[in-house]
Amino acid sequence: MALVLTTAMLTAATSGAGVAGAVPPPPPNPSDSAISAAQAAANAKAAQVGQLANQLAQAQTKLQDLQDQVELRQEDANKALVDLQTAQDAATAAQNQADAAQLALTAASAEVDRLRTQVDQFVAGSFQQGSTIGSVSAYFGATSAADMLERQQLLDAIGSSQLDVLNQMQQARTAQANADSLRRAALIAAQQKQADATAAEQRADTAIAAAESAQQAQVGQTGQLQASQNTLQTQLTAAQSAVGNLKTQRAQYQAWQVAKQQAEAAAAAAAAAAARRSTGGGSHGTGGRTTVPVAGSGAVAAVIRRAMSELGVPYSWGGGNAHGPTLGIHDGGVADEYHDYDIVGFDCSGLMVYAFAAAGVSLPHFSGYQYTAGQHVPLSQIQPGDMLFYSSNGSSSGIHHVTLYIGNGQMIEAYASGTTIRITPVRYYGGIMSYATRVL
């Protein structure tokens, strides 16, 4: 700026009749105190921006923590859905057992009735005149010595075939009681399993709602902080611009002084000086970036290729199975706000289910179960095809996210609602578990 100004002034100097009239009027010359005051104001704004940036960073960290909690609760809901299906299957099996027991009970009851009729008929035909025993109920209900004597007479009167009939009836009664007991136990077990699974699903839904409510509150606070920072940043830019303008004016004034001295000292050589000052130059540069190839071979390569074939596919909570992307499901919160239930895509554990199906591996649609699906290896020894997990509390109980390591410090993941499947550098922060899981 100073060189251009000096050249213009000296050019003007050579076109005038005299040195005194050739130099233009001086530009504004701000005082040192004005420049210092402006600089102090800019520094104060910068300090405010810095403080607010720290607050914003803390708020964003808290927001990430809450996002992790939401993901954990969503994974808990995935677990509840898996467990509910298991319980429903068990309840169906128990109901089938109860139905079978009911059939056995009906058959046993019919057998008891048949044998009771047979024994009654036999007893009625086995006694002569004066017998006091006329039915099987009297035979089994003897309570006195006389009754017992008559019972002995009956036993003496009947042969081995008749004793077999009595034994069969007793066995039929036992089978009847056992069948009824099995039926009742199976029904109670079925009802309990169904109730437990339903309660777990309700608890998961409640936890999701609470986590998402806290997240929404934090989103609002973070947004306010971001707006305040933007306002202060605008003010800082204006303050810095004011300082820059004052310093520019000072530089222009100093350049004017130099031009005036040069004009007065070398008016005769102005033309030559102007020629010397007409040269200039520039420079340019280039830039670029490198891409890192993805590693893997055999079954691992098949898993990675299948995962990478879904790059750009939308995130959809609850979406994805061994055959590809599917419609998401309702979560009553963030996922519903993004209409995941209308989006065909994957969530984090759903992407793993689809990818590992390429190698014939069947994984459950829940990151907590996927963590225990293979061998645990330290992060320092991870290889392509290993699954990386993120936890809100550093343990398996807090796992809320899973990604696939593809080599060269990169991983592929289905991150969150509103995003798409992407490749990103491994995040060795944010609650990454100390061990990866190796399935292949």
C-alpha positions as CSV (number, residue, x, y, z in Angstrom):
1,M,0.0,0.0,0.0
2,A,2.8,2.4,0.9
3,L,4.7,1.8,-2.3
4,V,1.6,2.4,-4.5
5,L,0.8,5.6,-2.6
6,T,4.3,6.9,-2.9
7,T,4.5,6.2,-6.6
8,A,1.2,8.0,-7.2
9,M,2.3,11.0,-5.2
10,L,5.7,11.3,-6.9
11,T,4.0,11.0,-10.3
12,A,1.8,13.8,-9.3
13,A,4.8,15.7,-8.1
14,T,6.5,15.5,-11.5
15,S,3.4,16.9,-13.3
16,G,3.2,20.1,-11.2
17,A,5.0,23.4,-11.7
18,G,6.7,23.2,-8.3
19,V,7.6,21.0,-5.5
20,A,5.3,22.8,-2.9
21,G,2.3,22.5,-5.2
22,A,3.0,19.0,-6.4
23,V,2.6,17.1,-3.1
24,P,-1.1,16.3,-2.3
25,P,-2.6,17.2,1.0
26,P,-1.7,14.8,3.9
27,P,-4.1,12.0,4.7
28,P,-5.6,11.6,8.2
29,N,-3.0,10.7,10.8
30,P,-4.7,8.9,13.8
31,S,-3.1,9.4,17.2
32,D,-1.2,6.7,19.1
33,S,-3.9,6.8,21.8
34,A,-6.7,6.2,19.2
35,I,-4.8,3.2,17.7
36,S,-4.1,1.8,21.2
37,A,-7.8,2.3,22.3
38,A,-9.0,0.5,19.1
39,Q,-6.5,-2.3,19.7
40,A,-7.6,-2.7,23.3
41,A,-11.2,-2.9,22.2
42,A,-10.4,-5.5,19.6
43,N,-8.4,-7.5,22.2
44,A,-11.3,-7.3,24.6
45,K,-13.6,-8.7,21.9
46,A,-11.1,-11.4,21.1
47,A,-11.0,-12.4,24.8
48,Q,-14.8,-12.5,24.9
49,V,-14.9,-14.7,21.7
50,G,-12.3,-17.0,23.3
51,Q,-14.3,-17.4,26.4
52,L,-17.4,-18.0,24.5
53,A,-15.6,-20.5,22.3
54,N,-14.6,-22.4,25.4
55,Q,-18.2,-22.4,26.6
56,L,-19.3,-23.5,23.2
57,A,-16.8,-26.3,23.1
58,Q,-18.0,-27.5,26.5
59,A,-21.6,-27.3,25.3
60,Q,-20.7,-29.3,22.2
61,T,-18.9,-31.9,24.2
62,K,-22.0,-32.2,26.4
63,L,-24.2,-32.4,23.3
64,Q,-22.0,-35.2,22.0
65,D,-22.3,-37.0,25.4
66,L,-26.1,-36.7,25.2
67,Q,-26.0,-37.9,21.6
68,D,-24.0,-40.9,22.8
69,Q,-26.7,-41.5,25.5
70,V,-29.4,-41.3,22.9
71,E,-27.6,-43.8,20.7
72,L,-27.1,-46.1,23.8
73,R,-30.8,-45.9,24.5
74,Q,-31.6,-46.7,20.9
75,E,-29.3,-49.7,21.1
76,D,-31.0,-50.7,24.3
77,A,-34.2,-50.5,22.3
78,N,-32.7,-52.7,19.7
79,K,-31.8,-55.2,22.4
80,A,-35.3,-55.0,23.8
81,L,-36.7,-55.8,20.3
82,V,-34.4,-58.8,19.9
83,D,-35.2,-60.0,23.5
84,L,-38.9,-59.4,22.9
85,Q,-38.8,-61.6,19.7
86,T,-37.0,-64.3,21.7
87,A,-39.6,-64.1,24.5
88,Q,-42.4,-64.2,21.9
89,D,-40.9,-67.3,20.4
90,A,-40.6,-68.9,23.8
91,A,-44.1,-67.9,24.6
92,T,-45.3,-69.5,21.4
93,A,-43.4,-72.7,22.3
94,A,-44.9,-72.6,25.8
95,Q,-48.4,-72.2,24.4
96,N,-47.8,-75.1,22.1
97,Q,-46.7,-77.1,25.1
98,A,-49.8,-76.0,27.0
99,D,-52.0,-77.1,24.0
100,A,-50.3,-80.4,23.9
101,A,-50.7,-80.8,27.7
102,Q,-54.4,-79.9,27.3
103,L,-54.8,-82.7,24.7
104,A,-53.0,-85.1,27.0
105,L,-55.3,-84.0,29.9
106,T,-58.4,-84.6,27.8
107,A,-57.2,-88.0,26.8
108,A,-56.3,-88.9,30.4
109,S,-59.7,-87.8,31.6
110,A,-61.4,-89.9,29.0
111,E,-59.3,-92.9,30.0
112,V,-60.2,-92.4,33.7
113,D,-63.9,-92.2,32.9
114,R,-63.6,-95.4,30.8
115,L,-61.8,-97.3,33.4
116,R,-64.1,-96.1,36.2
117,T,-67.1,-97.4,34.3
118,Q,-65.3,-100.8,33.7
119,V,-64.4,-101.2,37.4
120,D,-67.8,-100.2,38.6
121,Q,-69.3,-102.8,36.3
122,F,-66.9,-105.4,37.5
123,V,-67.6,-104.7,41.2
124,A,-71.3,-104.7,40.7
125,G,-71.1,-108.1,39.0
126,S,-68.6,-109.6,41.5
127,F,-70.7,-109.4,44.7
128,Q,-73.7,-111.6,45.7
129,Q,-76.7,-110.7,47.7
130,G,-76.0,-108.7,50.9
131,S,-72.9,-107.0,49.6
132,T,-72.5,-103.5,50.8
133,I,-70.1,-102.4,48.1
134,G,-71.8,-101.4,44.9
135,S,-69.4,-99.0,43.2
136,V,-65.8,-98.2,42.9
137,S,-66.2,-95.1,45.0
138,A,-67.3,-97.3,48.0
139,Y,-64.3,-99.5,47.4
140,F,-61.8,-96.7,47.5
141,G,-63.5,-94.9,50.4
142,A,-63.4,-97.7,53.1
143,T,-63.1,-96.2,56.6
144,S,-63.9,-99.0,59.0
145,A,-62.9,-102.6,59.8
146,A,-66.1,-103.9,58.2
147,D,-65.3,-102.0,55.1
148,M,-61.8,-103.3,55.0
149,L,-63.1,-106.9,55.4
150,E,-65.4,-106.4,52.5
151,R,-62.5,-104.9,50.5
152,Q,-60.5,-108.1,51.3
153,Q,-63.3,-110.2,50.1
154,L,-63.4,-108.1,46.8
155,L,-59.6,-108.6,46.3
156,D,-60.1,-112.3,46.9
157,A,-62.9,-112.4,44.3
158,I,-61.1,-110.6,41.5
159,G,-58.4,-112.0,39.4
160,S,-55.1,-110.6,37.9
161,S,-56.9,-109.1,35.0
162,Q,-59.2,-107.1,37.2
163,L,-56.3,-105.9,39.3
164,D,-54.7,-104.7,36.1
165,V,-57.8,-102.6,35.4
166,L,-57.6,-101.0,38.8
167,N,-53.9,-100.2,38.3
168,Q,-54.6,-98.8,34.9
169,M,-57.2,-96.5,36.3
170,Q,-54.8,-95.3,39.0
171,Q,-52.1,-94.7,36.4
172,A,-54.7,-92.8,34.2
173,R,-55.5,-90.6,37.2
174,T,-51.8,-89.8,37.7
175,A,-51.4,-89.0,34.0
176,Q,-54.4,-86.8,34.3
177,A,-52.9,-84.8,37.2
178,N,-49.5,-84.6,35.5
179,A,-51.0,-83.3,32.3
180,D,-53.0,-80.7,34.1
181,S,-49.9,-79.6,36.0
182,L,-47.8,-79.3,32.9
183,R,-50.5,-77.3,31.1
184,R,-50.7,-74.8,34.0
185,A,-47.0,-74.4,34.3
186,A,-46.5,-73.9,30.5
187,L,-49.2,-71.2,30.5
188,I,-47.7,-69.4,33.5
189,A,-44.2,-69.5,31.9
190,A,-45.5,-68.1,28.6
191,Q,-47.4,-65.3,30.3
192,Q,-44.4,-64.3,32.4
193,K,-42.0,-64.3,29.5
194,Q,-44.4,-62.1,27.5
195,A,-44.9,-59.7,30.4
196,D,-41.1,-59.4,31.0
197,A,-40.4,-58.7,27.4
198,T,-43.1,-56.1,27.1
199,A,-41.9,-54.4,30.3
200,A,-38.3,-54.3,28.9
201,E,-39.6,-52.7,25.7
202,Q,-41.5,-50.1,27.6
203,R,-38.4,-49.2,29.8
204,A,-36.4,-48.8,26.6
205,D,-39.0,-46.5,25.1
206,T,-39.0,-44.4,28.3
207,A,-35.2,-44.2,28.4
208,I,-35.1,-43.0,24.8
209,A,-37.7,-40.3,25.4
210,A,-35.7,-39.0,28.5
211,A,-32.4,-39.0,26.7
212,E,-33.8,-37.2,23.6
213,S,-35.5,-34.6,25.8
214,A,-32.2,-33.8,27.5
215,Q,-30.5,-33.7,24.0
216,Q,-33.1,-31.3,22.7
217,A,-32.6,-29.0,25.6
218,Q,-28.8,-29.1,25.1
219,V,-29.3,-28.4,21.3
220,G,-31.2,-25.2,22.3
221,Q,-28.5,-24.1,24.7
222,T,-25.8,-24.9,22.2
223,G,-27.6,-23.0,19.5
224,Q,-27.9,-19.9,21.8
225,L,-24.1,-20.1,22.5
226,Q,-23.4,-20.4,18.8
227,A,-25.5,-17.4,18.0
228,S,-23.8,-15.4,20.7
229,Q,-20.4,-16.4,19.4
230,N,-21.4,-15.4,15.9
231,T,-22.5,-12.0,17.2
232,L,-19.3,-11.5,19.1
233,Q,-17.3,-12.7,16.1
234,T,-19.0,-10.1,13.9
235,Q,-18.2,-7.5,16.5
236,L,-14.6,-8.7,16.7
237,T,-14.2,-8.5,13.0
238,A,-15.5,-4.9,13.0
239,A,-13.1,-4.0,15.9
240,Q,-10.2,-5.6,14.1
241,S,-11.3,-3.8,10.9
242,A,-11.3,-0.5,12.8
243,V,-7.8,-1.2,14.1
244,G,-6.7,-2.1,10.6
245,N,-8.2,1.1,9.2
246,L,-6.4,3.2,11.7
247,K,-3.1,1.5,11.1
248,T,-3.7,1.8,7.3
249,Q,-4.3,5.5,7.8
250,R,-1.1,5.8,9.8
251,A,0.8,3.9,7.1
252,Q,-0.7,6.1,4.4
253,Y,0.4,9.2,6.4
254,Q,3.9,7.9,6.8
255,A,4.0,7.1,3.1
256,W,2.9,10.6,2.4
257,Q,5.7,12.0,4.5
258,V,8.3,9.8,2.6
259,A,6.8,10.9,-0.7
260,K,6.9,14.6,0.2
261,Q,10.6,14.3,1.2
262,Q,11.4,12.4,-2.0
263,A,9.6,15.0,-4.1
264,E,11.4,17.9,-2.5
265,A,14.8,16.2,-2.7
266,A,14.6,14.6,-6.1
267,A,12.1,16.5,-8.3
268,A,14.6,16.6,-11.2
269,A,14.9,12.7,-11.2
270,A,11.2,12.1,-10.8
271,A,10.7,10.5,-14.2
272,A,13.5,8.0,-13.7
273,A,12.3,7.2,-10.2
274,A,8.8,6.6,-11.7
275,A,10.2,4.2,-14.2
276,R,12.1,2.3,-11.5
277,R,8.9,2.0,-9.4
278,S,6.8,0.6,-12.3
279,T,8.1,-3.0,-11.9
280,G,6.2,-5.7,-9.9
281,G,5.7,-9.6,-9.6
282,G,3.7,-12.3,-8.1
283,S,3.7,-15.9,-7.1
284,H,1.3,-18.7,-7.2
285,G,1.1,-22.2,-5.6
286,T,-0.6,-25.4,-6.0
287,G,-2.1,-27.9,-3.6
288,G,-3.7,-31.3,-3.5
289,R,-4.5,-34.2,-1.3
290,T,-3.7,-37.8,-1.1
291,T,-6.1,-40.7,-0.8
292,V,-5.4,-43.7,1.2
293,P,-6.2,-47.1,-0.3
294,V,-8.3,-49.6,1.7
295,A,-6.7,-52.8,2.9
296,G,-8.1,-56.3,3.2
297,S,-8.2,-59.7,1.5
298,G,-10.3,-62.9,1.3
299,A,-13.4,-62.9,3.5
300,V,-12.3,-59.6,5.1
301,A,-12.1,-58.0,1.7
302,A,-15.6,-59.3,0.9
303,V,-17.0,-57.8,4.1
304,I,-15.3,-54.4,3.5
305,R,-16.4,-54.3,-0.1
306,R,-20.0,-55.0,0.8
307,A,-19.9,-52.2,3.5
308,M,-18.3,-49.8,1.0
309,S,-20.9,-50.6,-1.6
310,E,-23.4,-48.8,0.6
311,L,-21.4,-45.5,0.8
312,G,-23.9,-42.6,0.6
313,V,-26.9,-44.7,1.6
314,P,-28.9,-42.8,4.3
315,Y,-28.7,-43.6,8.0
316,S,-32.0,-45.0,9.2
317,W,-32.4,-46.1,12.8
318,G,-33.4,-49.8,13.1
319,G,-32.7,-50.2,9.3
320,G,-30.7,-52.9,7.6
321,N,-30.5,-56.7,7.6
322,A,-28.4,-59.4,6.0
323,H,-30.0,-58.7,2.6
324,G,-29.5,-54.9,2.5
325,P,-31.0,-51.6,3.6
326,T,-34.5,-51.6,5.0
327,L,-37.1,-49.1,6.3
328,G,-36.2,-47.7,9.7
329,I,-38.5,-47.9,12.7
330,H,-40.1,-45.4,15.1
331,D,-38.1,-44.4,18.2
332,G,-40.5,-41.6,19.4
333,G,-37.7,-39.0,19.3
334,V,-34.7,-37.9,17.1
335,A,-35.1,-40.7,14.6
336,D,-38.7,-39.8,14.1
337,E,-37.9,-36.1,13.6
338,Y,-35.7,-37.2,10.7
339,H,-38.5,-39.6,9.5
340,D,-36.2,-42.6,9.7
341,Y,-39.3,-44.8,9.6
342,D,-39.8,-43.6,6.0
343,I,-36.1,-43.9,5.0
344,V,-34.6,-47.1,3.5
345,G,-31.1,-47.4,5.0
346,F,-28.9,-48.7,7.8
347,D,-28.1,-47.9,11.4
348,C,-24.7,-48.7,12.8
349,S,-25.3,-52.3,13.9
350,G,-27.5,-53.0,10.8
351,L,-24.6,-52.1,8.5
352,M,-22.5,-54.7,10.4
353,V,-25.2,-57.3,9.9
354,Y,-25.2,-56.7,6.2
355,A,-21.4,-56.4,5.7
356,F,-20.5,-59.6,7.6
357,A,-23.3,-61.6,5.8
358,A,-20.9,-61.4,2.8
359,A,-18.6,-63.8,4.7
360,G,-21.5,-66.0,5.9
361,V,-21.4,-64.6,9.4
362,S,-24.8,-63.9,11.1
363,L,-24.7,-61.1,13.6
364,P,-27.5,-59.9,15.9
365,H,-28.9,-56.4,15.2
366,F,-27.5,-54.9,18.4
367,S,-24.0,-53.5,18.9
368,G,-23.8,-54.8,22.5
369,Y,-24.2,-58.4,21.3
370,Q,-21.9,-57.7,18.4
371,Y,-19.1,-56.7,20.8
372,T,-19.2,-60.3,22.2
373,A,-19.5,-62.0,18.8
374,G,-15.8,-62.6,18.3
375,Q,-12.2,-62.3,19.7
376,H,-11.3,-59.1,21.5
377,V,-8.0,-57.5,20.3
378,P,-6.2,-54.4,21.6
379,L,-6.6,-51.2,19.5
380,S,-2.9,-51.3,18.9
381,Q,-3.3,-54.6,17.0
382,I,-6.4,-53.9,15.0
383,Q,-6.6,-55.2,11.4
384,P,-9.0,-54.5,8.5
385,G,-12.4,-56.2,9.2
386,D,-12.3,-55.6,13.0
387,M,-15.3,-53.9,14.5
388,L,-14.6,-50.8,16.7
389,F,-17.1,-49.9,19.5
390,Y,-17.9,-46.6,21.3
391,S,-19.3,-46.5,24.9
392,S,-20.7,-43.8,27.1
393,N,-19.2,-45.3,30.2
394,G,-16.1,-47.2,29.0
395,S,-17.7,-50.6,29.4
396,S,-19.7,-53.0,27.3
397,S,-22.9,-51.9,29.1
398,G,-22.6,-48.4,27.6
399,I,-21.9,-49.4,24.0
400,H,-23.9,-47.2,21.7
401,H,-22.1,-47.2,18.3
402,V,-20.1,-49.7,16.2
403,T,-17.9,-49.1,13.1
404,L,-15.9,-51.3,10.7
405,Y,-12.1,-50.8,10.5
406,I,-11.0,-50.9,6.8
407,G,-7.3,-50.2,7.2
408,N,-4.9,-47.2,7.0
409,G,-6.4,-45.5,10.0
410,Q,-9.9,-45.4,8.4
411,M,-13.3,-46.8,9.3
412,I,-16.7,-47.0,7.7
413,E,-19.8,-46.2,9.7
414,A,-23.5,-45.4,9.7
415,Y,-23.2,-42.5,12.1
416,A,-26.5,-40.8,13.0
417,S,-29.9,-39.7,11.7
418,G,-29.6,-37.1,8.9
419,T,-26.2,-38.5,7.7
420,T,-25.2,-41.1,5.2
421,I,-22.8,-44.0,5.3
422,R,-19.3,-42.6,5.2
423,I,-15.6,-43.3,5.5
424,T,-13.8,-41.3,8.2
425,P,-10.5,-41.5,10.2
426,V,-10.7,-43.7,13.3
427,R,-11.8,-41.5,16.3
428,Y,-9.5,-42.5,19.1
429,Y,-11.7,-40.4,21.5
430,G,-15.3,-40.0,22.3
431,G,-15.5,-43.2,24.4
432,I,-13.8,-45.7,22.0
433,M,-13.5,-49.2,23.7
434,S,-10.0,-50.4,24.4
435,Y,-10.6,-53.6,22.5
436,A,-11.9,-54.2,19.0
437,T,-13.9,-57.4,18.1
438,R,-12.4,-59.7,15.4
439,V,-14.9,-62.1,13.8
440,L,-12.9,-63.3,10.9
